[in-house]
C-alpha cells in the first residue's frame, strides 16, 4: 500500500513538473539587424515586454548579427517570430513550410528606397533614375546588407533595369555597409559617393537632427514596394496552445504605444499575408538572389 502511494505521489509530482515546464516555455523572437544595435535592443525589449503582457507567456528578444543569422534562427526554431524585411521574410518562409506573414507596418505597404549622394559629387535630385545615368556612372556606391530588401534588392533591381548593367559594372566600386545607418554615415563622410537606404531611416535621422544636410542629400526615390513584416512559424499552436498564432497576430495589430511605434518608426500595424510579398519573390528570382 505504502509503495503504491509513493508511486502515485511520484507520478503526480512528475505530471506537475511537466505541466509547469510546458507552461513556462519561452516564446522567442528576433529581428533583422538593419540599424544600430543599441536602438534595436531598446525597441525590441519593449516589444517583448508588451507581448509578454498580452500573451501571458514568457517572451524574449534575441539580437542577431546578420540578416542571414535571423533567417537561420527562424529556420532552426531558435525563434518562433521575426521582424523581417521583405526579402528575408520570403527567404525564411521558403525554408519553413507553413510559416506566415501576419502583420506589417502601415508604411510597409508602400515602402521606398532613397538614393543618397555626398554633396561633393554635385549630383542634383531627379524624378527619374535614368536622368542620373551620366552623374552616377563610375561613382563609388554602397548598398546596405546583402540580404536587405530596401538596402540591396530593390536598388539593385532598378540599377539593372534602368542602366542595363550590373552594379559592379556600372559603378567604379561597390560595397555593402551592413545596415542602413552605416550606409548613411559612409556617404555622409564621403567614404562612398552614393548609397541606398530605406526611407524610414533617413526620415527618422533627419527628424532627430542626426544628418549633416550640407554633406549628404537624397537624389532619387524608388517607386513603392512591400517590405517589412512580422513572420511567425506555423507550428506555434502545437507548441504554445491552440489559437496562439491568432493571439500573437491580434497583439501586434493592437500595439498602440506611441513611444514603441515611434521607435520603429511606424504609425501602427495592419494585417499581412504571404501573397503580399510575391513581387519581392519575383524580383529576387529575376536578379538571381533567390534560386
C-alpha positions as CSV (number, residue, x, y, z in Angstrom):
1,X,0.0,0.0,0.0
2,X,2.7,2.4,1.0
3,X,4.7,1.7,-2.2
4,X,1.6,2.3,-4.3
5,X,1.0,5.6,-2.5
6,X,4.6,6.7,-3.1
7,X,4.4,5.7,-6.7
8,X,1.2,7.8,-7.2
9,X,2.8,10.7,-5.5
10,X,5.8,10.5,-7.7
11,X,3.7,10.3,-10.8
12,X,1.6,13.2,-9.6
13,X,4.8,15.2,-8.9
14,X,6.2,14.4,-12.3
15,X,3.0,15.5,-14.0
16,X,3.0,18.8,-12.2
17,X,6.6,19.4,-13.1
18,X,6.0,18.6,-16.7
19,X,2.9,20.9,-16.8
20,X,4.9,23.7,-15.1
21,X,7.7,23.3,-17.6
22,X,5.3,23.4,-20.6
23,X,3.5,26.5,-19.2
24,X,6.9,28.2,-18.6
25,X,8.2,27.7,-22.2
26,X,9.5,30.9,-23.6
27,X,8.3,32.5,-26.8
28,X,11.4,33.8,-28.6
29,X,11.6,36.3,-31.4
30,X,14.3,38.2,-33.3
31,X,14.7,41.0,-35.9
32,X,17.0,41.7,-38.8
33,X,19.9,44.0,-37.7
34,X,19.0,46.8,-40.1
35,X,20.1,49.7,-37.7
36,X,22.3,50.5,-34.8
37,X,22.2,47.6,-32.4
38,X,21.6,49.7,-29.3
39,X,18.5,51.2,-30.9
40,X,17.2,47.7,-31.9
41,X,17.7,46.2,-28.4
42,X,15.8,49.1,-26.8
43,X,13.0,48.8,-29.3
44,X,12.5,45.1,-29.2
45,X,12.9,44.7,-25.5
46,X,9.9,47.0,-25.3
47,X,8.1,44.7,-27.8
48,X,9.0,41.7,-25.7
49,X,7.5,43.3,-22.5
50,X,4.4,44.2,-24.4
51,X,3.9,40.7,-25.9
52,X,4.5,39.1,-22.5
53,X,1.7,41.1,-21.0
54,X,-0.7,40.3,-23.9
55,X,0.1,36.6,-24.3
56,X,0.7,35.6,-20.7
57,X,3.8,33.6,-21.6
58,X,7.5,34.4,-21.1
59,X,8.7,36.4,-24.2
60,X,12.3,37.0,-25.0
61,X,14.0,39.0,-27.8
62,X,17.4,37.8,-29.0
63,X,19.6,40.0,-31.3
64,X,21.5,38.6,-34.2
65,X,24.5,39.8,-36.1
66,X,23.2,39.5,-39.7
67,X,20.2,39.1,-41.9
68,X,21.3,35.5,-42.7
69,X,21.5,34.8,-38.9
70,X,17.9,36.0,-38.4
71,X,16.7,33.6,-41.2
72,X,18.8,30.7,-39.8
73,X,17.4,31.2,-36.3
74,X,13.9,31.1,-37.7
75,X,14.6,28.1,-39.8
76,X,16.2,26.2,-36.8
77,X,13.2,27.1,-34.5
78,X,15.5,29.1,-32.2
79,X,13.0,31.8,-32.7
80,X,9.3,31.5,-33.5
81,X,8.6,35.0,-34.6
82,X,10.7,37.5,-36.5
83,X,10.6,41.1,-37.8
84,X,11.9,40.6,-41.3
85,X,12.4,42.7,-44.3
86,X,10.6,41.8,-47.5
87,X,13.4,39.6,-48.9
88,X,14.5,38.0,-45.6
89,X,10.8,37.1,-44.9
90,X,10.5,35.5,-48.3
91,X,13.7,33.5,-47.7
92,X,12.6,32.4,-44.2
93,X,9.1,31.3,-45.3
94,X,10.5,29.2,-48.2
95,X,12.7,27.4,-45.6
96,X,9.9,26.8,-43.1
97,X,6.7,25.5,-44.7
98,X,3.5,26.7,-43.0
99,X,5.1,30.0,-41.7
100,X,3.1,33.1,-42.4
101,X,3.5,36.9,-42.7
102,X,0.9,38.1,-40.2
103,X,1.4,41.9,-39.8
104,X,3.2,44.8,-41.4
105,X,3.6,48.4,-40.6
106,X,1.1,50.8,-42.1
107,X,4.1,52.3,-44.0
108,X,5.3,48.9,-45.3
109,X,2.6,48.5,-47.9
110,X,4.3,51.2,-49.9
111,X,7.9,51.3,-48.8
112,X,10.7,53.2,-50.6
113,X,14.5,53.3,-51.0
114,X,16.3,56.6,-51.1
115,X,19.4,57.0,-53.2
116,X,21.6,59.5,-51.4
117,X,24.8,61.2,-52.5
118,X,27.6,63.2,-50.9
119,X,27.2,66.8,-51.9
120,X,30.8,67.0,-53.1
121,X,29.6,65.0,-56.2
122,X,27.4,67.9,-57.3
123,X,24.6,65.4,-58.2
124,X,21.2,67.1,-58.1
125,X,17.9,65.3,-57.3
126,X,15.9,63.8,-60.2
127,X,12.4,62.4,-60.7
128,X,13.6,59.5,-62.8
129,X,16.7,57.4,-62.3
130,X,17.5,57.5,-66.0
131,X,18.2,61.2,-65.7
132,X,21.1,60.5,-63.3
133,X,22.9,57.9,-65.5
134,X,25.8,60.2,-66.5
135,X,26.1,61.6,-63.0
136,X,26.2,58.2,-61.3
137,X,28.4,56.3,-63.9
138,X,31.8,55.5,-62.4
139,X,31.0,56.7,-58.9
140,X,31.5,54.6,-55.7
141,X,28.3,53.1,-54.4
142,X,27.3,51.3,-51.2
143,X,24.3,49.1,-50.5
144,X,23.3,48.1,-47.0
145,X,23.2,44.4,-46.1
146,X,23.4,41.8,-48.9
147,X,20.0,40.4,-47.6
148,X,18.2,43.8,-47.4
149,X,15.1,44.5,-49.4
150,X,15.4,48.3,-49.3
151,X,19.2,48.4,-49.0
152,X,20.1,45.9,-51.7
153,X,17.3,44.1,-53.6
154,X,15.2,47.0,-54.9
155,X,18.0,49.4,-55.6
156,X,19.9,46.7,-57.5
157,X,16.7,45.9,-59.4
158,X,16.3,49.5,-60.6
159,X,20.0,49.9,-61.4
160,X,19.9,46.8,-63.6
161,X,16.6,47.7,-65.2
162,X,17.4,51.4,-65.9
163,X,21.1,51.2,-66.7
164,X,21.2,47.7,-68.2
165,X,24.3,46.8,-66.2
166,X,25.1,45.0,-63.0
167,X,26.1,47.5,-60.2
168,X,29.7,46.2,-60.3
169,X,30.0,47.1,-64.0
170,X,28.2,50.5,-63.7
171,X,30.0,51.9,-60.6
172,X,33.7,52.1,-60.0
173,X,33.4,50.4,-56.6
174,X,30.5,48.7,-54.9
175,X,30.3,47.9,-51.1
176,X,27.9,46.5,-48.6
177,X,27.8,48.6,-45.4
178,X,25.8,46.1,-43.3
179,X,22.9,48.3,-42.3
180,X,21.1,51.5,-43.2
181,X,22.5,53.7,-40.5
182,X,26.0,52.8,-41.6
183,X,25.2,53.5,-45.3
184,X,24.1,57.0,-44.3
185,X,27.3,57.6,-42.3
186,X,29.6,56.3,-45.0
187,X,28.0,58.5,-47.7
188,X,27.8,61.5,-45.3
189,X,31.6,61.1,-44.6
190,X,32.4,60.7,-48.3
191,X,33.8,57.1,-47.9
192,X,31.3,56.3,-50.7
193,X,29.9,58.9,-53.0
194,X,26.5,57.4,-53.4
195,X,24.4,54.8,-51.4
196,X,20.9,53.3,-51.0
197,X,19.0,53.1,-47.7
198,X,15.4,52.8,-46.6
199,X,13.4,56.0,-46.4
200,X,12.3,55.4,-42.8
201,X,15.9,55.5,-41.5
202,X,16.6,58.7,-43.5
203,X,13.4,60.5,-42.3
204,X,13.9,59.4,-38.7
205,X,17.5,60.5,-38.6
206,X,16.6,63.8,-40.3
207,X,13.8,64.4,-37.8
208,X,16.2,63.7,-34.9
209,X,18.8,66.2,-36.3
210,X,21.4,63.4,-37.0
211,X,22.1,64.2,-40.6
212,X,24.5,66.8,-41.9
213,X,22.4,68.1,-44.8
214,X,25.4,70.1,-46.1
215,X,27.2,66.8,-46.7
216,X,24.6,64.4,-48.0
217,X,21.2,64.6,-49.7
218,X,18.5,62.5,-51.3
219,X,18.9,62.3,-55.1
220,X,16.2,59.8,-56.1
221,X,13.3,57.8,-54.6
222,X,12.2,54.4,-55.8
223,X,8.6,53.6,-56.7
224,X,6.8,52.0,-53.7
225,X,7.0,48.3,-52.9
226,X,6.0,46.0,-49.9
227,X,8.7,45.5,-47.3
228,X,8.9,44.8,-43.5
229,X,6.6,42.3,-41.8
230,X,6.2,40.0,-38.8
231,X,6.5,36.4,-39.8
232,X,5.5,33.5,-37.4
233,X,6.3,29.8,-37.6
234,X,3.3,27.6,-38.5
235,X,3.8,25.2,-35.6
236,X,3.4,27.7,-32.7
237,X,-0.2,26.5,-31.9
238,X,1.2,23.0,-31.3
239,X,3.9,24.4,-29.0
240,X,2.1,27.1,-27.1
241,X,-1.6,26.1,-27.4
242,X,-4.5,26.3,-29.8
243,X,-5.1,29.8,-31.1
244,X,-1.7,31.1,-30.1
245,X,-0.8,32.4,-33.6
246,X,-4.1,34.3,-33.7
247,X,-3.4,35.8,-30.3
248,X,0.1,36.9,-31.4
249,X,-1.4,38.4,-34.6
250,X,-4.0,40.3,-32.6
251,X,-1.4,41.6,-30.1
252,X,0.7,43.0,-32.9
253,X,-2.2,44.6,-34.7
254,X,-3.4,46.2,-31.4
255,X,0.0,47.6,-30.5
256,X,-0.7,51.3,-30.0
257,X,2.0,52.5,-27.6
258,X,3.1,55.8,-29.2
259,X,6.7,55.5,-28.0
260,X,7.1,52.0,-29.1
261,X,5.6,52.7,-32.5
262,X,7.8,55.7,-32.9
263,X,10.9,53.6,-32.3
264,X,10.2,51.5,-35.4
265,X,9.1,54.1,-36.7
266,X,5.6,53.1,-37.7
267,X,2.2,54.6,-37.2
268,X,0.7,51.2,-36.5
269,X,0.4,47.6,-37.8
270,X,-2.0,46.1,-40.2
271,X,-2.7,42.6,-41.4
272,X,-0.3,41.0,-43.9
273,X,-0.1,37.8,-45.9
274,X,2.4,35.8,-47.8
275,X,0.8,36.9,-51.1
276,X,1.6,40.5,-50.3
277,X,5.3,39.7,-50.9
278,X,5.0,37.9,-54.2
279,X,6.5,41.0,-56.0
280,X,9.6,40.7,-53.8
281,X,9.9,37.0,-54.5
282,X,9.7,37.6,-58.3
283,X,12.2,40.4,-58.2
284,X,14.7,38.4,-56.1
285,X,14.4,35.5,-58.6
286,X,14.8,37.8,-61.6
287,X,18.2,39.2,-60.4
288,X,19.4,35.9,-59.1
289,X,19.2,36.4,-55.3
290,X,16.8,33.5,-54.9
291,X,17.4,30.1,-56.5
